[in-house]
Amino acid sequence: MDGIIITAALILAVIAVIGAVSLFIALPSEAAPAYAAVLPVFSGDESLPERLEYLSMKGCGRRRVILVDYGATAQQAELCRRFVHSSPDAVFITSSDLEKLFSEIFVR
């Protein structure tokens, strides 16, 4: 019985090591094409805090996060500003500035 438990533990350990190694191998290189994650911020969006929390946890390898103000409330705007302050790859812009930012990112 102990042999089965040890074998199962070894198999799980090998799977965990393979997962960790593949995570670091899969990170985008500097030569990777530009991309951006865009999150529109509307005043009626009740789940914005959860979305920002998810983005902060899943930031591995991302290039840029763009939060676009489409009528955000003052509380949502402050939440977005705090997110941008803690995430160097994030910006909070108005919808009128979106085209200009896209041209800066993708047209080089």
C-alpha positions in Angstrom: 0.0 0.0 0.0 2.9 2.4 0.8 4.3 1.7 -2.7 1.2 2.9 -4.4 1.1 6.1 -2.3 4.8 6.8 -3.0 4.3 6.1 -6.7 1.3 8.5 -6.9 3.2 11.2 -5.0 6.1 10.9 -7.4 3.8 11.1 -10.4 2.1 14.2 -9.0 5.5 15.8 -8.3 6.6 15.2 -11.8 3.4 16.7 -13.2 3.9 19.8 -11.0 7.5 20.3 -12.1 6.4 19.9 -15.8 3.7 22.5 -15.2 6.1 25.0 -13.6 8.7 24.6 -16.3 6.1 25.0 -19.1 4.9 28.2 -17.4 8.3 29.8 -17.7 8.9 28.5 -21.2 5.6 29.9 -22.5 6.3 33.5 -21.5 6.3 35.8 -24.5 9.7 36.9 -25.7 10.6 40.5 -26.5 10.2 39.7 -30.2 6.6 38.7 -29.7 4.0 40.8 -31.6 2.4 43.6 -29.7 -1.0 42.9 -28.1 -3.2 44.6 -25.6 -6.0 43.6 -23.2 -8.8 46.2 -23.3 -11.3 46.5 -20.5 -14.2 49.0 -21.1 -15.3 50.6 -17.8 -19.1 51.5 -17.8 -20.9 53.0 -14.9 -23.3 50.1 -14.6 -20.5 47.5 -14.3 -21.0 45.9 -10.9 -18.2 43.4 -11.3 -15.3 45.8 -12.1 -13.5 45.2 -8.8 -13.5 41.4 -9.5 -12.3 42.0 -13.1 -9.4 44.1 -11.9 -8.5 41.6 -9.3 -8.4 38.9 -11.9 -6.2 41.0 -14.2 -3.8 41.7 -11.3 -3.5 38.0 -10.5 -3.2 36.9 -14.2 -0.6 39.4 -15.3 2.1 36.9 -16.2 3.6 37.7 -19.5 1.1 40.3 -20.6 2.2 43.4 -22.6 -0.4 46.0 -21.8 -3.7 46.5 -20.1 -5.9 49.4 -21.3 -8.8 50.5 -19.1 -11.1 52.7 -21.2 -13.4 55.1 -19.5 -16.9 54.9 -21.0 -18.7 56.9 -18.3 -17.1 55.4 -15.2 -18.3 56.6 -11.8 -15.9 58.5 -9.5 -15.4 55.3 -7.4 -14.7 53.2 -10.5 -12.3 55.8 -11.8 -10.4 55.8 -8.5 -10.3 52.0 -8.5 -8.8 52.1 -12.0 -6.3 54.7 -11.1 -5.1 52.6 -8.1 -4.9 49.6 -10.5 -2.8 51.6 -12.9 -0.6 52.8 -10.1 0.2 49.3 -9.0 0.5 47.8 -12.6 3.2 49.4 -14.7 1.8 47.9 -17.9 -1.7 49.4 -17.4 -3.2 52.8 -18.5 -6.6 54.4 -17.8 -7.7 56.5 -20.7 -10.9 58.1 -22.1 -12.6 56.6 -25.1 -11.6 59.5 -27.3 -7.9 58.7 -26.6 -8.2 55.0 -27.6 -7.4 55.4 -31.3 -4.3 57.5 -30.6 -3.0 54.9 -28.1 -3.6 52.1 -30.5 -1.7 53.9 -33.2 1.2 54.3 -30.8 1.2 50.6 -29.8 0.6 48.9 -33.1 1.9 51.3 -35.8 5.7 51.3 -35.6 
